[in-house]
Amino acid sequence: MKNIFKILVLSLFFVACKQKIQTTDIAKLNGYWEIEKVVFDDGKDKDYKMNESYDFFEIGKNNAGIRKKVMPQLDGTFLVNDTYENVKVRFENDKAFLDYATPYAKWSEELITLSDKELVLKNKEKATYHYKKTGPINLTDDGKKTE
């Protein structure tokens, strides 16, 4: 009986710890995100020590916007191109999803964690993508702040 009680308490603890994404949290998605690692469904993971590109999100008040790949430069600027993905945030069954669309494909990712510094997304193959919030790199101009 004691073991059943312990299992029940632990189960409730893990369920309670899962972040519920609110509509007010979506603004935190805006900005530059650098991937840190991918954890695959089989438990293996791939760490990213250095990234040549960041994901840039811009989501408006209607929970729709874009995601672009941008390449940070040493002077604090970014190389960008005209390629982007349309993104819509969808809430369903107490979960949040990012629905992407391009002229060639449509797909969704579940929004697992979203804070000012951390983003975790899960795709349909159950791989989780862990990102950290980042910004411009400026190794020139004697450390002057990049606007």
Salt bridges, closest charged atoms under 4 A:
ASP25 OD1 - LYS28 NZ 3.45
GLU34 OE1 - LYS132 NZ 3.97
ASP55 OD2 - ARG67 NH1 3.59
ASP55 OD1 - LYS69 NZ 2.49
GLU85 OE1 - ARG67 NE 2.74
GLU92 OE1 - ARG90 NH1 2.92
ASP94 OD1 - LYS20 NZ 3.43
ASP99 OD2 - ARG90 NE 2.71
GLU109 OE1 - ARG67 NH1 3.92
GLU110 OE2 - LYS18 NZ 3.60
